Amino acid sequence: MQINSLGFIFLFLPITAVIYYLTPARLKTGCLCLISLLFYGLLDPVILTAMLLLSVFDYGCAVFLFRWRGDVRRRKIIMTIVLLKAIVICVYLFSYFWHEKSMPLGVIVITLSALGYILDMARGELEVPDHFIDFLTYCLFFGRLYMGPLASAGEIMPQMRKVKPSFSGIGRGIMIFSTGLFKTAVLNKELQLIISWCDRIEQGQQTTLSAWLWALANAMLVYFTISGYCDMAVGIGRIFSVRLPRNLYYPLQAKTVAELFYRLNITVNDYIKKNLTMLPIIGQDGAVGENLSFFAGCLLMPLWFGPSINHIAWGACMALIIMVERKLSKGMARVFPSIVLRLITFIIGVTSFCIFSVNGLGASLTHLGYLMGVGGVGLYNDEALYILFSNLLPIAVALFACTSVTDKIGRYLENNVPLLSELILGAYSFLLLAVSTSFLMENVRWLSL
């Protein structure tokens, strides 16, 4: 059972939500834990077993870290074991990826969540370990299975202990979930079709227009994949009265490449920056720690999508571009207006996905050449125009979904006409859910001209 399947949307999610709210307050955390275990069990019993074993191990480390809080030597031993375990899991996942071409779902999110919990305890942010069921619920909450977002125990645990349900919050959760579902079920399929059309063009017959359509579709596909699953996670959290942090904030609207990179995966970048300072060679402050955290974020964040050479090369290129940008930022801000800086960042961001989205660095360079008019057959041809105009509506909808216009309209209505905003929210959620369901059932292309 997938999180964007009809069985999950219309059976598992509503039934478990009703059971959750009918459960007495003192048992709600345990109920949510059982719901998560049931979801993982239906998805893959082997992964469920692995997750339970990892969670038991991590909780044991947290307990011993607390018991030996006055023994520096033993605490160092525990932290070494925890870090080695995380490294072993990452190496295993990466080797698995190379052979199977897909990452085991949920393991990396749970591993990083548990590691963050233990590091928070080592820093003293958590005074005592939570009950095992609470810890298990925090690590295994089923909404965060695919792409996170990562959230600290200090953000999540208090909400699970004091559930404050409201019809408004549940409605907002359904809307956010429906938005994420629309991105993954509708927009991603439309973008994949555009990419496949462009890929079918023979080598050397590409035009500048078809190359830019391909790059733009790939950039939006990556964005909608992350934001779609994260929106569904945040929406599920709101349905169960848990507020998860926002993981993306319209990266293609950023004014700088550094801002674009940060907005693309906010909680992962924050996680790296916060926890990397725990290493003795980096420390809590200073330029060295800041720069190492920055480079680690650029090189490690792409591995969230799978440890391919192109993903790592993309992270390295982003790090190089951001370094140059930092040197030139003050001068560029004085010379260029904000809208020009946003346009430059948008072009750099879209172009960078020529490195991210293909297999092999040679193919990346070829696509970059097509973008600049090198190696193709001209600016455009009939085939490129056909791809553009036959997909004009889905491209326009996808570009609109990459902006914050909808958020701004929603906030304005909520602040000024709350009753009307609730009605619009319900209609908007129903429309997105209906269109997404149609795509899931029949795979129709309603957005195509």
N, C-alpha and C positions, 0 to 999 in steps of 0.2 A: 504494500500500500504506500503510494507516494503522497506527499503533502499537497500536490496539485492534481490529485485524482478525484474522480466523481465520488467514489466511496468515502474518501476522507472528508470531502467538502459537505456532503449531504447526509452522511450517516455518522461517521466517527466523531467529527467535531461538534455537531449539535447535541448528540446523545451524551458525550462525555461532559460537555459544558453544563447540561441540565443536571447530571449526576453530581458534578462538582458543587453546584450552588445548592443542591438539596442536602449535601453533606454537612454535618455540624461544624462549626467554626474551628474547633480544636483538632478536627480530623482532616481539614482541607489540604494541608501540606502532604499528608500521607496519601490522600485521594489523588492529588496531582502527580505524585510519584508513581502510583499504580497506573495512572493513565499513560504516563510517559513510558513505563516499562511495557505496557500492553502495545503501545505504538511500535516500539523498537522490536518487540517480539513478533508482531505481524509483519514487520518490514524484513527482518533477518534475524533469526534466533542466534546465529553464530556471532553476529555483531553485538547483540544484546549481552551474551555471555562475556565477550571481551570487554565491553563497557563496564559491566558489573565488577569484573576482576580488577580492572584498572581503578575504578572508583574505591573499592575496598582498600587497595594498596595505598592510594593517595590519602584516604581518610586516616589510615594507620600512621602514615608519615606525619600528618597534621597533629594527631594525638600525641605522638612521641615528641614532636617539636615543642608542643605546649608543656609536656611533663618535664622536659629537660631545658626549660627556658633559662635556667640559671647556669647551665653547663655549656660553655662556649664550644668546647671540643666536640661534644656529642651533637650539638646543633649543626656544626659544620659538616659532620658525617651525614646527618639526615639530609641537609641541603645538597650535598654532593650526590647522594643516592637519587634524590628527586630529579636533579638536573641530568644525571646519567640516564635515568629512565626516560625522560623526555627526549633526549638525544637518540636513544635506541629506537623509540617509537617513530620519531621523525625519519630516521634512516630506513626503518622497515617500510614506512608508508611510501617513501620516495622510491625504494627498490620495487615495491608492489606496483607503483604507478608506471615505472618503466616497462614492466612485463604485462600488466593488465590494462594499461591506458585509462584507468579510472581510479579515483581515490575512494577508499572505504568510507561510506557516509558517516558523519558524526564523530569519528574517532579524534580527528584533529581539533574540533571545537571543544570536545570534552577534555582532551589532554591539556589544552591551553587554559581552559576554565579552572581545572583542578590545580594546575601549576600556579596560576594567578592567586588562587585561594591560599595556597601554602606560602607564597611570597608575601601576601598581605599579612599572614600570621607572623612571618619572620620579621616584618617591618613593625609589628605591634599594632596594626590597624584592626586586627581581630583579637580580642582579649582572650577568648576561650573558644575551642572548637564547637561548632554547632552539633546538634544531634545528627546521627548518621542519616536518618531519613531526610532531614532538611538539607544536608550536604548532597545527598543523592539527587534530590529534586532540583537543586541548584545546578548540578553538573548535567543532568539528563533531561532537563526540560525540553520536550519534544519539538517545540516551535523553532528552536535554534539549531536544528539538526544540520542544515545544509550550509549556510553561510554565516552563522552567528545571528545577531551581533554578540560580540564578547561583552560581558558586563561583570563587574566585581560583585562579590558576595555582599558587600556593604550596600550596594544598590538594590539587590534582589531579595535578600533574606527578610528584611523588615516588612516588605510588601506581602510576602508569602505568609508571614505570621499574623498580619492584620489585614485581612482581605476587606476591601471597601467597594463592593459591587455597585454599579449604577447603570441604568438603561442607556444613559448618554455615553458612558465609557464603552459599553458593549457595542453600541451602534457605531461609535468611532472605530472600534476594533474591526468590526465587519467591513467598514469602508476601507480601512488600510489594508486588510487582508484581500479584499476584492481588487484593489489597485495592484497589489503585488501579483495576484493571480492573472490579471489582465496582461501584465508585462510578460510573464513567463509563458502563458498559454496562447496569447494572441500576437503581441508585438514581436516576441522572439521568433515565432514561426514565420511571420512576414519578413523579418530581417534575414532569417536563414534562407528563404527563397531568393531574396535579392542577391545574397552572397553566392548561392549555387548558380544563379544565372550568370553572374560575372565570372565565376570559376569555369564555366563551360566555354567561355571565349578562348579561342586557340592562342597559344603562346605567340607573342609578337603581334597579335591583332588587337591588343588592348588599346583603348583611347584614354586620354586624360580624364574624360568624364566618367567612363566606366570604372577607372581606377579609384577615383574619389568616391563614387557610389559604394564600391567595395569596402574602402577604408572606413567611410562613415557608418555603413551598416555593421561592420565588425566592432567599431568603437561603441555604438549604441547597444549591440548585442551583449558585450561584456558588462556595460553599465546596467542594462535591464536584468541580466542574470543575477548580479549581486543585489541590486536594489529590489528586484522582484521577490527573491527568497527572504531578504531581510524585512521587506514590508509585510510579507506573510507572517514572519516570526513576530514582529512587533504587533501586528493585528491579533494573532493568537494570544499573545501576552495580554493585550487589553481585554480580550474576551474573557480571560481568566483573571482579570483585575491585577495584572502584573505589567508595570511600565518598563519596557526594555528601551535602551538608548537608541537613538537614530544612528545608523551606520554610514549613510551616505547623505550628501547634501548637494545635489546637482553639480557635479564636477565640471561639466562642460560650460558652466557659467562662470567659472573661476577667473580671477584677474591675473593670476600667475600660475606657472606650472607647478610650483611647490604647493600652492593652494589646491590645484586640481588633483594632485597626487594624494594629498591629505583627505580631501573630500570623497575620494573614491572608496576609501575603507577606513572610516574615522576611528572606530573602536580598535581595529588591529594596529593602526599606527600609534594610538594612545597606549595600548597594551605594551607594545615594543618599547616605546619611550619611557614608560613608567618602570617596567621590570628590568630593563637592561642595566639600569643604574644600580641594581643589586649586586652586579659583578664587581669584585674588588678593584679590577684594573680600570674600571670606568669611573666609579664614584658617583656622588649625588649631584655635583655641579661642575662648572668649568667648561671651557670650549671643547676640550677633548671628549668629555662625556656627551656633550650635545652633538658634536660631529659624528661620533661613533654611532650614537642612537639614530641619527639621520641616515647614515649609510646602511645601517642594519635594516632600517625600515624599507629603504629602497630595494635592497637585495632580498629581504625575507618576505615582504608582503606579496610579491608575485608568486611565491611558492604556495600561497593560499589557493591558487588555481591549478596547481600541479607543477612538479619540478622539471619543466622542460628547458632546454637550452635557450629557446626563444623568450620564455618568460623571464629567465635570469638576465638575458641580454637586454630585455625591455627595462627591467629595474635598474640595470647599470647605466643605460642611456638616460633614463629619467634622472638618476643621481647626477650625471654629468651636466645635463641641461639645467638642473636646479642650481648647481654650483656656479655655472656661468651666469645664470639669471640673478643670483644673489649679488654678484659683482656689479651687474649692470642695472639693477632694479631702481636705484635712486635716479640715475640719469634717464632711464626710460620713463619713469613716472613724471619727470619734469617735461619731457619732450612730447609724449603721446597722451591723449585723453584716455579716460577709463574704457570707453567702448572699443578703442583700437587695441588696448592691452588685452581685453577679453577676446577679441577676434584673433589676435596672434596666439593666445593660449589655446583657443579652440582649434586652430589649424595645427599647432604643434601636437596637441592631444590626439586629434584624429590621425595625424600622420604617424604617431608613435605606434599605433596599433597594427601598422604594417609589419613591425617587428614582433609584436605579441601574438598575432593571430595566424601565422603560417608556420609550416614545418621547415626548418632550415634557414640559416642566415642568408644563404645565397638567394632564396626565394624572396626574403624580406627586402634585400637590396634591389631585386628586380621590380618589386611592387613600388618601392620608393622612386625608382627611375620612371615608372609609368606615371606616378603622381606629378612629376616634374616635366612630363612630356618627352622623356628619353626612352627609346626602345619601343614605343607604340607606333600607331599609324595616324596620329593626329589628335586634334582637340576632341572630336566626337565623330560618330558615324550613325547610321540608321539603327544599328543594333543597340548602341548605348542610349540613344534617344528613346527607343522602345522600352528598354528596361526602366528608364526614368519615368516616362509618362504612364506606363502601366502600373507603376507602384507609387505614383505621386501622393495619393491619399495616405497610405500607411507611412510613408516617409514623413509627411507633414505631421501626422498624429504622433509619431515617434519623437520627432524634434520638439513638438510641443510638450510631450511628456518629460523631456529632458530639462525643462525650465521650471521655475518656481511660481509661475503664474497661477496655477490651480491652488497652491498653498496660500498665496496672498489673497485670492478671492475668498477662499474658505475662512481665513482669519477675519477678513473684513465683515463677511456675513455673520460670523459667530459673534463678533463684538457689537455689531449694530442692529442686526435683526435675528436674534437667536432662534426664534420659532421657525422663521423661514429657512434658516440654515439647516435646521434639523430635517425639514421636509426635503430640501435639496439633497442633503446628505443621504437620506434614504433612497431617493430616486436615482442618485448617482451610483450608489452601491448596487442597487438592483440591476441597473443597466449594465454595469461592468460584469456582474456575476452572470447575467443572461448571455452576453456576448461570449464570455470565456467558456461557459458551459457548452454553447453551440460549437465552439472550436474543439473542445475536448470530446464532444460526442461525434461530430461529423468531419472535423478538420476542414471546414469551409473557409473561404477567403472573403469575408464580408467587406474587408477594407479595400479590396482591389477594385480598380475601375474596370 
